[in-house]
């Protein structure tokens, strides 16, 4: 078969076939009387083998080794290709992300583009000081996409830099709460905690709604921080989680403070008091019960209303002396008030 017909049937141009021949990849087995290249069936099979291996991303040099070196195992070569492809994909993905963020910043000219690039690079710096300066300058006339700030704050281990990033994020505009909410589902506990702390510092109904969702998180830290943040905002949905925190001794002081804020509403105050009383009477194991009952009694101090007062009066004669003394002291403060 002559080169023109081989090109038509294989889809490989005559020029590429000559290139293969010059590299020694495939040589036509014969020549016609007029000197034209003539390819045998074996030659054509080798051409298809070359094209198949090219589709896997092998270079022509690697293809030659694969076809001619019987000692070269496919697993080794394919493993190298997998590593190279993953590296290339990661680099291309990083580039695409950077370009999308520059586009989202809507730069007016190349000076703006360079400024955004510099800021993005600073946010990814190994220097905590550089990252903090970038966070603080990100609202100073430089439009940095919210996505970049969210990514930075979720990955920031330094507490000072993280605080600056949360401050910048709160001033960056819309989109932050939904992006941070994705961090709540991270398999990394530190990322989940950064996400909920950032949501707690964001103003607005959208952030509050994401915090409401976080009340159902399987992560106790996420639930607790969301509940405290919502409680200080006056969201009564946080009450059950806050009471659980007091029982379990997890950040119970902040939980009690949040309950006292919520108790400024009379109906909510009665509901909180009823929950605290219910947990006091539920019965606890000796190892954890006494400390838990003490915390619940102390929490009643910040809850106004008749239910809390009656509970403290009953607790003043509790068989647990520490609980009884606490209740007596709180009743005196109440009477003095």
Buried (B, 14 or more C-beta within 10 A) or exposed (E): BBBEEBBEEBEBEBEBBEEBBEEEBBEBEEEEEEEEBBBEEEBBEBBEBBBEBBEEEBEEEBBBEBBEEEEEEEEEBBEEBEEEEEEEEEEEEEEEBBEEBBEBBEBEEEEBBEBBBEBBEBBBEEEBEBBBBBBBBBBEEBBBBBBBBBBBBBBBEEEEBBBBBBBBBBEBEEBBBBBBBEBBEBEEEEBBBBBBBBBBBBEEEBBBBBBBEBBEBEBBBBBBBBBBBBBBBBBBBBBBBBBBBBBBBBBBEBBBBBBBBBBEEEEBBBBBBBBBBEBBEEEBEEEEBBBBBBBBBBBBBBBBBEBBBEBBEBBBEBEBEEBBBBBBBBBEEBEEE
